[in-house]
Amino acid sequence: MTTMTNHEAAHAHEAEQIADAAERQPGNETSNGNNLVLSIVLFLVLFVLFAAGLWTMSLFTTVTFVVGLAMCMVALFGTFDLVPRLLT
């Protein structure tokens, strides 16, 4: 019969504690996702704003180009900064 040394016993006790902690933690769960209606509305608003900005920039005056550029920048800001904040 073999006997455990104090060092081996300490490691066995640590392993038991880790296994117990792992059993108590909840498993990985998939999120419920985002609201479909809100996602569609945000997509449509931001896409139309971006497309309208491109169209406005194509009117070939300085003022319309700057206004269209601002519209595109607002649409991109909304897409990459505001939408992730709203949908998380």
PEPESUL-V393325 format. One record per residue. N is the residue number from 1. RES is the residue in three letters. PHI is phi in whole degrees, -180 to 180 (999 if undefined). Layout:
# PEPESUL-V393325
N|RES|PHI / N|RES|PHI
This chain:
# PEPESUL-V393325
1|MET|999 / 2|THR|-98 / 3|THR|-112 / 4|MET|-86 / 5|THR|-80 / 6|ASN|-60 / 7|HIS|-66 / 8|GLU|-65 / 9|ALA|-65 / 10|ALA|-65 / 11|HIS|-67 / 12|ALA|-66 / 13|HIS|-65 / 14|GLU|-61 / 15|ALA|-64 / 16|GLU|-64 / 17|GLN|-64 / 18|ILE|-65 / 19|ALA|-65 / 20|ASP|-64 / 21|ALA|-65 / 22|ALA|-67 / 23|GLU|-70 / 24|ARG|-78 / 25|GLN|-74 / 26|PRO|-70 / 27|GLY|-74 / 28|ASN|-67 / 29|GLU|-127 / 30|THR|-81 / 31|SER|-68 / 32|ASN|-73 / 33|GLY|90 / 34|ASN|-102 / 35|ASN|-64 / 36|LEU|-64 / 37|VAL|-64 / 38|LEU|-63 / 39|SER|-63 / 40|ILE|-66 / 41|VAL|-64 / 42|LEU|-63 / 43|PHE|-61 / 44|LEU|-63 / 45|VAL|-63 / 46|LEU|-72 / 47|PHE|-67 / 48|VAL|-65 / 49|LEU|-63 / 50|PHE|-66 / 51|ALA|-64 / 52|ALA|-65 / 53|GLY|-64 / 54|LEU|-64 / 55|TRP|-65 / 56|THR|-64 / 57|MET|-65 / 58|SER|-81 / 59|LEU|-80 / 60|PHE|64 / 61|THR|-121 / 62|THR|-63 / 63|VAL|-65 / 64|THR|-67 / 65|PHE|-64 / 66|VAL|-66 / 67|VAL|-64 / 68|GLY|-63 / 69|LEU|-63 / 70|ALA|-63 / 71|MET|-63 / 72|CYS|-64 / 73|MET|-68 / 74|VAL|-65 / 75|ALA|-63 / 76|LEU|-68 / 77|PHE|-61 / 78|GLY|-63 / 79|THR|-67 / 80|PHE|-99 / 81|ASP|-120 / 82|LEU|-77 / 83|VAL|-61 / 84|PRO|-61 / 85|ARG|-71 / 86|LEU|-73 / 87|LEU|-99 / 88|THR|-115
